[in-house]
Amino acid sequence: SASFEHYCIGVMIGTQRLSKKKRVVNDGVFKAELDEFFKRELAEDGYSSVEVRCAPTRYEVIINATKTKDVLGEKGRRIRELTTQLQKRFGFAENEIDLYVAKMQARALSAVAQAESLRYKLLGGVAVRRACYGVLRFIMESGA
C-alpha cells in the first residue's frame, strides 16, 4: 500500500520512472507543500492533517479538520475554491483531483489542532496562563 501511494504521488506531480529514492523525496516534498498550503488556508478551521489516496481515475485528498462545515463553505463553495487552487498549483487536470473533508474523531488528541486553539486564544487576548490551562484541561478531560 505504501509503495503504491508513493507511485501515485510520483505520477501525480508529473514525474516519470524515477528511482525509489527520488520518488520518495518527491512524495515527501509534495506532501509537505500540500500540508503547508492547507495550514495557511485552513488554520482557523481546525486543520489537522492531510492524507492522499490514489484511485484508478483520480486522486483523493482527505483533509482532517475539526470544523468541517467551515472547510466546506456555503454550499461547498470553499472546497471547490481549494480544489481549483490545487489544480493550478500542481498542474492537475479538471477532474483529476477530489478534495474530501473528514472530521477529527479525537480533537483533543491532535497536537496541531490544540496548538491552533491556543494560538487563537492568545491572539484573542486571553491571558497566557488561562489559555494554556484551558487547553490542558480540555485535553485531560477528553481522556489523554
N, C-alpha and C positions, 0 to 999 in steps of 0.2 A: 504494500500500500504506500509506504513512504517513497520508494523508488518511483512508483507510478506518479505520485504527486509531484516529485522532482521533475520527472519527464514532462508533465503537463505544464508546469510553470515555466520550464525552459522553452517549450514550444510557444507558450503564451507571450513571452517577451521577444519573440522574433528570432530566437536562436535556432540554429540547425544542429546537426550532430556535433555535440561537444564532448569533451572528456568529462568523466564523472565529477572531477574536481571543479572544473569551470561551471558545470551545470549547477552544482551545489552552491557555488559562490553567487551565480546569477539568481538562483532561487532566493538566497538569503537577502540579496540586495533588493529584489522585487518585494519580498515580504516586509522588509524594513521600510521601504518607501511607501508601501501601502499603509502600514501601521502609522507612520509619521503623518501621512495625508489625513487619515481618519482622526488621529489625535488632535490635529489642528481644527478640522471641520466639525468634529462631534464632541469636543471637550465638555461643553455644557450639558450634553445629553447623556452623560454617564457612559461614554465609550470605554470599553474594557479591552477587547482584543478582536482580532480578525482571523478568519480561517478561510483557506482557499481550497476548493474542491474541483475536480475535473470530471465533467460529464461528457458523454460522447459527442454532443454537438455544441456545447458551450461550457463556460467556466462559471462556477458559482462562488461568490464571495459572501461569506456569512459574517455579519457584524454583530458582535456581542455587546449589548448596551443595557443600561438599567432603565432608561426612558425610551422604550421602543416607539411610542407614539410620536415623540419629538423627532426621532430619526426618520420615521416615515414621512412626516409632514402632513399638511392638509391634503387629503385625497391622494396621498402617495407622491406629492409633488417634489418633496425634498429628496426622496430616494431616487427619483428619476433624474434630478439635477446631479446628484452624486454619480450616478451611472454615466451620464454624459461627460462629466469631468474626467472620470476614469478612462472612458473610451478615447478622449482627446489626449490625455496624458500618456497613456501606454499604447496607443495605436490599435485598439480593438475595433473589430467591425461592428456594425449596428446591433446585431442580436447575438454577439459572441460572448457577452458577459452579463450575468444577472446578479443583482445585489439582494440579499435577504437580511433580515434583522431578527436576532434571537434575543430573548430576554434573559438576563443573568439569573440563574437559579439561586445562587448564594451570593448576593451582592456584598454582604458583609465580609466575605472571604476573598474578595477581589482587591488586591493592593492598589491597582490603578484607579478603580472606582472610589476607594476611600481616600486616596491622595487628592483626587479631583474634588471630592466633597470637602475635604479640609481646606483646599485651596480657595474654593468659593466662599466658605465660611470666613476665612481670613480676609479675602477681598471685600466681603460684605461688612466688615468692621467688627466682627465678633472678637472678643479678647482671645489671645493665643491659648491660654490655659483652658478656658471654657470650650473653645473649639476642639482642642486636642482631646480633652476628657469626653466630650460629646461623641466624637468619632470612636474612641476606645470603648466607651460604654455600649455603643451600637454594635460594635464587633463582638464584644464579650457576651452581650445578651442574645446574639444570634448563634451562639454555640461554638465560638472559636476557643 
